[in-house]
Amino acid sequence: MTNLQTTNHGLQRMSQRGLTVSDIDLIMAVGCEVPDGVLVRRKDCDEIERRLKEIIARVKRLEGKRLVVCDGRLVTAYCQSACKRDPLSARKRDPLSRWRKVDRTRAFALRAA
């Protein structure tokens, strides 16, 4: 929790109103100061939403970009081709794919014999 000291009354009200410690931290981070505390206004919510959308757009733009780092130093940066982006993608779809290939080959050899 933030540096706030919570009274028993405050803890009781948090419990009654479904507020968690992380909710209190978030209110303190994004809210604006008012004479008797901190308030999260519609304007504050809209601003946070706008910033998060910008971050999401930037992350999507960076999909497929790769950094090569060695000993804490950037060696190079490039756009990785789609087929090399996720070398485990075939195995993620079908974890037994390499065994199934062996089985198909064996079955094909048995049919030919």
C-alpha positions as CSV (number, residue, x, y, z in Angstrom):
1,M,0.0,0.0,0.0
2,T,1.1,3.6,-0.4
3,N,2.5,5.6,2.5
4,L,-1.1,6.1,3.9
5,Q,-1.7,4.9,7.4
6,T,-5.1,3.3,7.4
7,T,-7.5,3.6,10.3
8,N,-9.8,0.8,11.5
9,H,-12.7,2.9,10.1
10,G,-11.0,3.2,6.8
11,L,-10.3,-0.5,6.5
12,Q,-13.9,-1.2,7.4
13,R,-15.2,1.2,4.7
14,M,-12.8,-0.3,2.1
15,S,-14.2,-3.8,3.0
16,Q,-17.8,-2.6,2.8
17,R,-17.3,-0.8,-0.6
18,G,-15.2,-3.6,-2.2
19,L,-12.0,-1.6,-2.4
20,T,-8.7,-3.5,-2.3
21,V,-5.3,-2.2,-1.4
22,S,-4.3,-2.2,-5.1
23,D,-7.4,-0.1,-5.8
24,I,-6.3,2.5,-3.2
25,D,-2.8,2.6,-4.8
26,L,-4.4,3.1,-8.2
27,I,-6.6,5.9,-6.9
28,M,-3.6,7.6,-5.4
29,A,-1.7,7.2,-8.7
30,V,-4.3,8.5,-11.2
31,G,-6.6,10.7,-9.1
32,C,-6.4,14.4,-8.6
33,E,-6.1,16.1,-5.2
34,V,-9.2,17.6,-3.8
35,P,-9.5,19.5,-0.5
36,D,-10.1,16.5,1.7
37,G,-8.3,13.7,-0.3
38,V,-8.0,12.3,-3.8
39,L,-10.8,11.9,-6.4
40,V,-10.7,9.9,-9.7
41,R,-12.7,12.0,-12.2
42,R,-14.1,11.1,-15.6
43,K,-11.4,13.3,-17.0
44,D,-8.7,11.2,-15.3
45,C,-10.2,8.0,-16.6
46,D,-10.3,9.3,-20.1
47,E,-6.7,10.4,-19.9
48,I,-5.5,7.0,-18.7
49,E,-7.6,5.3,-21.4
50,R,-6.0,7.5,-24.1
51,R,-2.5,6.8,-22.8
52,L,-3.1,3.0,-22.7
53,K,-4.4,3.1,-26.3
54,E,-1.3,4.9,-27.4
55,I,0.9,2.2,-25.6
56,I,-1.1,-0.6,-27.2
57,A,-0.7,0.9,-30.7
58,R,3.1,1.3,-30.1
59,V,3.4,-2.3,-29.0
60,K,1.4,-3.6,-32.0
61,R,3.7,-1.6,-34.3
62,L,6.7,-3.3,-32.7
63,E,5.4,-6.8,-33.4
64,G,8.0,-8.8,-35.3
65,K,10.9,-6.5,-34.4
66,R,13.9,-8.2,-33.0
67,L,16.9,-7.0,-31.0
68,V,20.1,-9.0,-30.8
69,V,21.8,-8.3,-27.4
70,C,25.1,-9.6,-26.2
71,D,26.7,-8.8,-22.9
72,G,24.1,-6.0,-22.3
73,R,24.9,-4.3,-25.6
74,L,22.7,-3.9,-28.6
75,V,24.3,-5.6,-31.5
76,T,21.6,-5.1,-34.1
77,A,17.9,-4.6,-34.6
78,Y,15.7,-5.8,-37.5
79,C,12.3,-7.0,-38.6
80,Q,12.1,-10.7,-38.4
81,S,10.2,-12.4,-41.3
82,A,6.8,-13.9,-40.4
83,C,8.0,-17.5,-40.9
84,K,10.9,-17.1,-38.5
85,R,9.0,-15.1,-35.9
86,D,8.0,-18.0,-33.7
87,P,10.2,-21.0,-34.3
88,L,8.1,-23.1,-32.0
89,S,4.7,-22.2,-33.5
90,A,4.2,-25.5,-35.2
91,R,5.0,-27.4,-32.0
92,K,2.7,-25.1,-30.1
93,R,-0.2,-26.0,-32.4
94,D,0.6,-29.7,-32.2
95,P,3.1,-30.8,-29.6
96,L,3.2,-34.3,-31.0
97,S,3.8,-33.2,-34.6
98,R,7.4,-34.6,-34.9
99,W,6.1,-38.0,-33.6
100,R,3.2,-38.0,-36.0
101,K,5.6,-37.5,-38.9
102,V,7.6,-40.6,-37.8
103,D,4.3,-42.6,-37.5
104,R,3.2,-41.4,-41.0
105,T,6.5,-42.4,-42.5
106,R,6.4,-45.8,-40.8
107,A,2.8,-46.4,-41.9
108,F,3.7,-45.4,-45.5
109,A,6.6,-47.8,-45.5
110,L,4.4,-50.6,-44.2
111,R,1.8,-50.0,-47.0
112,A,4.6,-50.1,-49.6
113,A,5.9,-53.4,-48.4
